[in-house]
Amino acid sequence: MMLNSLLAVEERITTTHRAKLAYVYVRQSSPGQVRHHQESTELQYRLVERVIQLGWPRERVQVIDDDLGKSGSSSDERYGFQRLIAEVGLNKAGLVISLDASRLARNNRDWHQLLELCSLFGVLIADGERLYDPGVYHDRLLLGLSGIMSEAELHQIRTRLHQGERQKAARGDLRLPQPAGLTHSREGGIILTPDEEVQERLRLVFAKFRELRSAKAVMRYLRRAGLMLPVRPIHGPAPHEIIWRAADSAKVIQILKNPAYAGAYVYGRRQQNPSRQQLGSRRIATIKVAIEDWSVCLRDAHPGYIDWEEFMANQRQLADNVNRYEAGRSGVPRRGSALLQGIVSCGRCGRRMCLRYSGPHGNYPVYMCVADNSIDGQPRCQEVRALLVDAEVERLLLLALRPAQIALAIAALGEIEAESQVLERQWTLKRERARFEADRARRQYDTVEPENRLVARSLEKLWEEKLRRAEDVERDHDAWRREQAIMITEADRADILALGENLPLVWHAGTTTAADRKQILRLVISDVFLDQKRERGRVWMKIIWQTGAASEHWLQRRVQSYTQHAEPDQLQKRIRELNASKKMDAEIAIILNAEGICTARGPAFTGETIHLLRKRWHIRTVKINGSAMNPRQWPDGTYSVQGAAEVLGITSQTIFDWLRKGWLSGHQLAKGMPWQIILSEEQAMELRARVRHTSESRREAS
């Protein structure tokens, strides 16, 4: 092998090699090198003469220069190199020549792919100095080292460039592209965009996010108001002009997450992560870097629209808006009826409780702690029905807000007026821009020479388009004014104050959505903890208010039977007491409901419920003589039903019939109490005679 490697060049090139084509590969790394380093490009083209000297006819020499201005770090965009690989694989090549190995490839994957194919098909490789045979061990070793050095050289170049860029960024001198609303001054600093409409629109975005606390809600607000967002394109000729685009959630989030708007100079917000690159994609995947891991973060480096504290608060709010209960994030208020969605936690393990809706129509919310079940398959920690808890939280919230109802109404009135002024200001700037563009198009048309009809016609067409655009803006503004309440009349002011004085009416109004109620609730209450396993039949609730104060409450929950009731012994004792005081079942039910005592399943007590409970607990109806059987005659001389039946010689049912017909007179101390029948001796004789006459008549008839 060593002897073969030392053979003369002429002995290495055989007739078989010359019978195939020779390929000259020409490449420069960037368009700038192609423009400014033309001598290097010319030197690569002169390799054709060397191939001719090696014995190939000129017509058998092909130059591949498709990759001029492309980096050799990868073959993805180098179609010339891909073509060279294909020609070698089709056994059409006898020689591949380039100025050096770095021209062919700057990474070992592409370089060794070429070496493997050239060795397999017997293709020679040449550079500006010598000829190599990849099938020979020592030549292949030298070629492999050349490829390694080429890749190492690229790595060193990148390292030096990155270190210089990093050092310049650490001083804040690296010129980075700025978003819409910020621009570079002539002195090199960063200033607010002079365009007043752009500034006002960005300030409106931050102001509405402070109010609505949701990027999607801000987007819907801008769309309802017909306001677009300023965008500065990344690609295209510089300097990039600001364009206006319809608002969407992605654009709003980009504005809220950009630290430049907080006056911070940041470098290293993203980093490359090849492991997350999608299959078939040529772009290297990038991932976001946590704020605390940013390479450079210089606060108050230039003017901004918000301060750093508000920027960090916005990031926390955006992260919290993502509905991830296992991470302790509450999410934004949603349409469901559950009032504590996102802010309720388990009182046993402290983790966030998720939410599900049960019932045939999905209108019975349930708070669930499923962390143990999700992690290791254990039973659920607990489930708490939401209706009872939400009702109590709603009562406590309205009670807490009662002293501030007038202040809330006045504040709401001020916000409505301020919002009307802000929107009117946005439309004023929008109309002013449309009129300016129309005037500028007119001035351009006026300055053109009349003889230059081609330019005049184009400028006239542009002028007409700008005029139509200005008319459309005026028409949209008029429509918006008709739909929006710009001016608040005295009647409107009185209505708003009246609503503020009756906050429960606003809370239960049909126009107040579930999301609105949750948003109001979160302004007052921070967290709620629930535990229904501390005591039988009860739910323990702890409310953490936004002021930092905490309050604990106990709620009697619905259970399946009275054996699970929170206080079955106390309930039985109370029913016995009321029964002993000669109260009937319906009266007992009314008293228990007034005392706030609940049934096992939640509904109010009724007389039938008390009757069933007395039968369950063997509580007999209290009579005039206590719990003993009814006597024949009461102490006041009146008769019981059984006593009157015995005196008259009839059944008790007949006594009830005669009482209903009025043949007998009597009374009850209360409904359900024993009858006290008034029966004199004369009346008894008449009724007995009537009974005998009726019996004889029936015997004769039979």
DAFENCOR-V895649 format. One record per pair of residues at least 12 apart in sequence whose ideal C-beta (glycine too) atoms are under 7 Angstrom apart, sorted by sequence separation. I is the first residue (numbers start at 1). J is the second residue. D is the distance in whole Angstrom. If there is no record, write none. Layout:
BEGIN
<<I | J | D> <I | J | D>>
END
This chain:
BEGIN
<<28 | 40 | 7> <84 | 96 | 7> <178 | 190 | 6> <181 | 193 | 5> <230 | 242 | 5> <231 | 243 | 6> <272 | 284 | 5> <273 | 285 | 5> <330 | 342 | 3> <355 | 367 | 6> <356 | 368 | 6> <368 | 380 | 6> <369 | 381 | 4> <541 | 553 | 5> <593 | 605 | 5> <630 | 642 | 6> <631 | 643 | 7> <666 | 678 | 6> <28 | 41 | 6> <48 | 61 | 6> <66 | 79 | 5> <67 | 80 | 4> <122 | 135 | 6> <205 | 218 | 6> <208 | 221 | 6> <273 | 286 | 7> <330 | 343 | 5> <369 | 382 | 5> <528 | 541 | 7> <529 | 542 | 4> <575 | 588 | 6> <578 | 591 | 6> <592 | 605 | 5> <664 | 677 | 6> <665 | 678 | 5> <66 | 80 | 3> <67 | 81 | 6> <230 | 244 | 6> <231 | 245 | 5> <272 | 286 | 6> <273 | 287 | 5> <341 | 355 | 6> <353 | 367 | 5> <354 | 368 | 5> <445 | 459 | 4> <540 | 554 | 6> <541 | 555 | 6> <632 | 646 | 6> <641 | 655 | 5> <26 | 41 | 7> <48 | 63 | 7> <65 | 80 | 7> <119 | 134 | 4> <271 | 286 | 6> <353 | 368 | 6> <368 | 383 | 5> <444 | 459 | 5> <445 | 460 | 6> <528 | 543 | 5> <64 | 80 | 5> <118 | 134 | 4> <119 | 135 | 5> <228 | 244 | 4> <229 | 245 | 6> <270 | 286 | 4> <271 | 287 | 6> <353 | 369 | 5> <354 | 370 | 6> <538 | 554 | 5> <539 | 555 | 4> <589 | 605 | 4> <66 | 83 | 7> <181 | 198 | 5> <228 | 245 | 6> <270 | 287 | 7> <338 | 355 | 5> <366 | 383 | 6> <367 | 384 | 5> <527 | 544 | 4> <538 | 555 | 7> <589 | 606 | 5> <26 | 44 | 4> <125 | 143 | 6> <180 | 198 | 6> <181 | 199 | 7> <228 | 246 | 6> <229 | 247 | 5> <270 | 288 | 6> <271 | 289 | 6> <351 | 369 | 6> <445 | 463 | 5> <525 | 543 | 6> <526 | 544 | 5> <538 | 556 | 6> <539 | 557 | 5> <574 | 592 | 7> <589 | 607 | 5> <26 | 45 | 6> <64 | 83 | 6> <115 | 134 | 5> <228 | 247 | 6> <269 | 288 | 7> <270 | 289 | 6> <336 | 355 | 7> <366 | 385 | 6> <367 | 386 | 6> <526 | 545 | 7> <537 | 556 | 6> <538 | 557 | 6> <64 | 84 | 6> <227 | 247 | 7> <231 | 251 | 7> <269 | 289 | 6> <349 | 369 | 7> <351 | 371 | 5> <366 | 386 | 6> <525 | 545 | 6> <526 | 546 | 5> <537 | 557 | 6> <589 | 609 | 6> <119 | 140 | 7> <181 | 202 | 5> <268 | 289 | 6> <336 | 357 | 7> <365 | 386 | 4> <441 | 462 | 5> <442 | 463 | 6> <524 | 545 | 7> <525 | 546 | 7> <586 | 607 | 4> <589 | 610 | 5> <96 | 118 | 7> <229 | 251 | 5> <349 | 371 | 7> <441 | 463 | 4> <524 | 546 | 6> <537 | 559 | 5> <585 | 607 | 4> <588 | 610 | 5> <24 | 47 | 5> <344 | 367 | 5> <346 | 369 | 4> <364 | 387 | 7> <523 | 546 | 7> <24 | 48 | 6> <223 | 247 | 6> <291 | 315 | 7> <328 | 352 | 6> <115 | 140 | 6> <222 | 247 | 4> <269 | 294 | 6> <441 | 466 | 4> <532 | 557 | 6> <585 | 610 | 4> <101 | 127 | 7> <201 | 227 | 7> <268 | 294 | 5> <326 | 352 | 7> <337 | 363 | 7> <571 | 597 | 6> <585 | 611 | 5> <24 | 51 | 6> <96 | 123 | 6> <100 | 127 | 5> <268 | 295 | 3> <325 | 352 | 4> <338 | 365 | 4> <340 | 367 | 7> <537 | 564 | 6> <85 | 113 | 7> <89 | 117 | 6> <95 | 123 | 7> <99 | 127 | 6> <100 | 128 | 6> <115 | 143 | 6> <201 | 229 | 7> <219 | 247 | 5> <266 | 294 | 6> <267 | 295 | 5> <268 | 296 | 6> <337 | 365 | 6> <438 | 466 | 4> <536 | 564 | 6> <537 | 565 | 5> <538 | 566 | 5> <22 | 51 | 5> <81 | 110 | 7> <85 | 114 | 7> <88 | 117 | 5> <94 | 123 | 6> <95 | 124 | 5> <96 | 125 | 5> <97 | 126 | 4> <98 | 127 | 6> <99 | 128 | 5> <201 | 230 | 6> <219 | 248 | 6> <267 | 296 | 4> <325 | 354 | 5> <336 | 365 | 7> <437 | 466 | 5> <438 | 467 | 5> <537 | 566 | 3> <72 | 102 | 6> <88 | 118 | 6> <91 | 121 | 5> <93 | 123 | 5> <94 | 124 | 7> <219 | 249 | 5> <266 | 296 | 7> <536 | 566 | 6> <72 | 103 | 7> <95 | 126 | 6> <266 | 297 | 5> <535 | 566 | 7> <85 | 117 | 7> <198 | 230 | 5> <349 | 381 | 6> <438 | 470 | 5> <647 | 679 | 7> <72 | 105 | 6> <73 | 106 | 5> <74 | 107 | 7> <88 | 121 | 6> <216 | 249 | 5> <219 | 252 | 5> <264 | 297 | 6> <265 | 298 | 4> <348 | 381 | 6> <644 | 677 | 5> <22 | 56 | 5> <34 | 68 | 5> <72 | 106 | 4> <73 | 107 | 6> <215 | 249 | 5> <218 | 252 | 5> <264 | 298 | 6> <348 | 382 | 6> <640 | 674 | 6> <641 | 675 | 5> <34 | 69 | 5> <75 | 110 | 5> <88 | 123 | 6> <112 | 147 | 7> <264 | 299 | 5> <346 | 381 | 6> <434 | 469 | 6> <435 | 470 | 6> <565 | 600 | 5> <575 | 610 | 7> <640 | 675 | 7> <644 | 679 | 6> <111 | 147 | 4> <265 | 301 | 4> <346 | 382 | 7> <434 | 470 | 4> <641 | 677 | 7> <648 | 684 | 6> <18 | 55 | 5> <24 | 61 | 6> <26 | 63 | 6> <215 | 252 | 4> <263 | 300 | 5> <264 | 301 | 6> <265 | 302 | 7> <647 | 684 | 6> <18 | 56 | 6> <22 | 60 | 6> <26 | 64 | 7> <31 | 69 | 4> <215 | 253 | 5> <263 | 301 | 6> <562 | 600 | 5> <575 | 613 | 6> <638 | 676 | 4> <639 | 677 | 5> <21 | 60 | 6> <22 | 61 | 5> <23 | 62 | 5> <24 | 63 | 5> <25 | 64 | 5> <26 | 65 | 4> <30 | 69 | 6> <108 | 147 | 6> <263 | 302 | 6> <434 | 473 | 4> <561 | 600 | 6> <575 | 614 | 7> <638 | 677 | 6> <648 | 687 | 5> <649 | 688 | 6> <24 | 64 | 7> <27 | 67 | 4> <28 | 68 | 5> <108 | 148 | 7> <263 | 303 | 6> <579 | 619 | 6> <582 | 622 | 6> <638 | 678 | 6> <639 | 679 | 5> <648 | 688 | 6> <13 | 54 | 6> <21 | 62 | 6> <23 | 64 | 6> <27 | 68 | 6> <28 | 69 | 6> <215 | 256 | 6> <263 | 304 | 3> <559 | 600 | 5> <650 | 691 | 6> <13 | 55 | 6> <26 | 68 | 7> <29 | 71 | 5> <105 | 147 | 7> <262 | 304 | 5> <431 | 473 | 5> <556 | 598 | 5> <580 | 622 | 6> <634 | 676 | 6> <649 | 691 | 6> <27 | 70 | 7> <29 | 72 | 7> <108 | 151 | 6> <261 | 304 | 6> <430 | 473 | 6> <431 | 474 | 6> <558 | 601 | 5> <576 | 619 | 6> <579 | 622 | 6> <648 | 691 | 7> <51 | 95 | 7> <106 | 150 | 6> <107 | 151 | 5> <198 | 242 | 6> <261 | 305 | 5> <262 | 306 | 5> <264 | 308 | 6> <558 | 602 | 4> <575 | 619 | 7> <630 | 674 | 5> <27 | 72 | 6> <101 | 146 | 4> <106 | 151 | 6> <261 | 306 | 6> <262 | 307 | 6> <326 | 371 | 6> <572 | 617 | 5> <624 | 669 | 7> <51 | 97 | 6> <101 | 147 | 6> <262 | 308 | 5> <431 | 477 | 6> <195 | 242 | 7> <205 | 252 | 6> <209 | 256 | 6> <102 | 150 | 4> <106 | 154 | 5> <338 | 386 | 5> <101 | 150 | 5> <181 | 230 | 7> <262 | 311 | 4> <340 | 389 | 7> <624 | 673 | 7> <47 | 97 | 5> <180 | 230 | 4> <205 | 255 | 5> <340 | 390 | 7> <427 | 477 | 5> <623 | 673 | 7> <624 | 674 | 6> <102 | 153 | 7> <180 | 231 | 6> <339 | 390 | 4> <621 | 672 | 6> <623 | 674 | 5> <47 | 99 | 7> <180 | 232 | 4> <259 | 311 | 6> <338 | 390 | 7> <179 | 232 | 6> <202 | 255 | 7> <340 | 393 | 7> <427 | 480 | 7> <339 | 393 | 6> <44 | 99 | 5> <339 | 394 | 6> <43 | 99 | 7> <177 | 234 | 7> <256 | 314 | 5> <257 | 315 | 7> <25 | 84 | 6> <202 | 261 | 7> <23 | 84 | 6> <423 | 484 | 7> <180 | 242 | 5> <256 | 318 | 6> <424 | 486 | 6> <23 | 87 | 6> <253 | 318 | 7> <420 | 485 | 7> <420 | 486 | 5> <23 | 93 | 6> <21 | 92 | 6> <25 | 96 | 7> <417 | 488 | 6> <20 | 92 | 6> <21 | 93 | 6> <22 | 94 | 6> <416 | 488 | 6> <20 | 93 | 6> <21 | 94 | 6> <22 | 95 | 4> <23 | 96 | 5> <24 | 97 | 5> <25 | 98 | 4> <20 | 94 | 3> <19 | 94 | 7> <22 | 97 | 7> <18 | 94 | 6> <27 | 103 | 5> <17 | 94 | 4> <17 | 95 | 6> <25 | 103 | 6> <182 | 260 | 6> <25 | 104 | 6> <179 | 258 | 5> <181 | 261 | 7> <413 | 493 | 6> <73 | 154 | 6> <179 | 260 | 6> <178 | 260 | 6> <413 | 496 | 5> <412 | 496 | 6> <584 | 670 | 5> <409 | 496 | 6> <582 | 669 | 7> <584 | 671 | 5> <585 | 672 | 7> <409 | 497 | 5> <412 | 500 | 7> <582 | 670 | 6> <584 | 672 | 4> <409 | 499 | 7> <409 | 500 | 2> <408 | 500 | 5> <409 | 501 | 7> <172 | 265 | 5> <174 | 267 | 7> <406 | 500 | 6> <405 | 500 | 5> <406 | 501 | 6> <405 | 501 | 6> <169 | 267 | 4> <405 | 503 | 5> <206 | 305 | 6> <206 | 306 | 5> <203 | 305 | 6> <401 | 503 | 6> <202 | 305 | 5> <215 | 318 | 7> <213 | 317 | 6> <209 | 314 | 6> <398 | 503 | 6> <398 | 504 | 5> <17 | 124 | 6> <214 | 321 | 6> <398 | 507 | 6> <13 | 124 | 7> <192 | 303 | 5> <12 | 124 | 7> <190 | 302 | 4> <191 | 303 | 6> <189 | 302 | 6> <214 | 332 | 5> <12 | 131 | 6> <12 | 133 | 6> <9 | 131 | 5> <401 | 524 | 7> <181 | 305 | 7> <397 | 521 | 6> <400 | 524 | 6> <170 | 296 | 5> <172 | 298 | 5> <169 | 296 | 5> <397 | 524 | 6> <397 | 525 | 7> <166 | 295 | 7> <172 | 301 | 6> <5 | 136 | 5> <4 | 136 | 6> <5 | 138 | 5> <5 | 139 | 6> <1 | 136 | 6> <393 | 528 | 7> <1 | 137 | 5> <2 | 138 | 7> <1 | 138 | 7> <389 | 530 | 6> <384 | 530 | 5> <396 | 543 | 7> <384 | 532 | 5> <392 | 541 | 7> <382 | 532 | 6> <389 | 539 | 6> <382 | 533 | 6> <389 | 541 | 6> <384 | 539 | 6> <392 | 553 | 7> <367 | 530 | 6> <392 | 555 | 6> <389 | 555 | 7> <388 | 555 | 6> <388 | 557 | 6> <388 | 558 | 7> <385 | 557 | 7> <385 | 558 | 7> <337 | 514 | 5> <341 | 518 | 6> <336 | 514 | 6> <339 | 517 | 6> <335 | 514 | 6> <339 | 518 | 6> <343 | 522 | 6> <335 | 515 | 6> <334 | 515 | 6> <333 | 515 | 4> <339 | 521 | 6> <343 | 525 | 7> <345 | 527 | 6> <347 | 529 | 4> <347 | 530 | 5> <348 | 531 | 5> <343 | 527 | 6> <344 | 528 | 5> <345 | 529 | 5> <346 | 530 | 7> <347 | 531 | 3> <333 | 518 | 4> <343 | 528 | 6> <348 | 533 | 7> <333 | 519 | 5> <344 | 530 | 6> <340 | 528 | 5> <347 | 540 | 6> <347 | 542 | 7> <225 | 423 | 6> <227 | 426 | 6> <76 | 282 | 5> <204 | 422 | 6> <204 | 426 | 6> <200 | 425 | 6> <201 | 426 | 7> <200 | 426 | 6> <200 | 429 | 6> <197 | 429 | 4> <196 | 429 | 6> <197 | 430 | 7> <197 | 433 | 6> <226 | 476 | 6> <226 | 480 | 6>>
END
